[in-house]
Amino acid sequence: MPVHTKQWDDPKESSDGTRILVCRYRPRGLRKEDETWDEWLPDLGPSVELHAAAYGKKREQIPWNSYRIAYLREMRSQTAAIDALAVRVASGEAITLLCSSACVRESRCHRSLLKELIEKRLVAAPETPQEFS
């Protein structure tokens, strides 16, 4: 089964499977009953510090390659959660990784990096520990 990526406010589709919000922050002002996701895994989003650096909050914005390296480094502590998602996908579950509605460029978003990490786990045996690079 595939791993999809979308923004959290993209319309639900039957092919989405389980929709998982992978942002550190929950969307502001959104009522619980208006949530568009089934699960929220904030630890799979960038840290507070990395999120701020990505948007240039209180400092100069970091370039994409620096962000990518830092995010992958942070995800080394999340191997169990990533492995668990890979096992779910390998067992036939479709998942859709959701990010902020402000994150319009999927190729420059942590959700694309997370998708790659999950897909790497599918190629290798999900129970085999693997370093992220």
C-alpha positions, 0 to 999 in steps of 0.5 A, a space after each residue: 500500500 502506498 504512503 501519500 502526502 497532503 496538507 491537512 485541509 486537503 479534501 479526504 479521498 477514499 485512497 487516503 487510508 489513515 490520515 496522520 498529522 505529522 506537525 509539531 503544532 496542531 492547526 490554530 483555531 480548529 475545533 476538535 470536530 473539524 479535524 481532518 486526521 485520524 491520528 496526530 504524531 507531533 514527534 514526527 514533525 520538526 522540533 520547535 527549534 528546527 521549525 522556527 529556523 525553517 521559517 526564519 523566526 527570531 533568526 535568519 531562515 536556514 536553507 533547505 539542505 540544512 533543514 533536511 540534514 537537521 530533520 533527518 538527524 532528529 528522526 534518528 530518535 524516532 525510529 520506533 515510530 517510523 518503523 511502526 508506520 512502515 509495518 502498517 504500510 507493509 501489512 496493507 494499510 494506506 496512510 497519508 501524512 498531513 502537514 500544515 496548510 501553509 506548507 504548499 511545496 511538498 518537495 520542500 516539506 518534512 512530510 516528503 522526507 518522512 515519506 522517504 524514511 518510511 519507504 526505505 523501511 519498506 525496502 529493508 525489513 521494517 524490523 531491521 534497525 537502519 540509520 537515517 542519512 
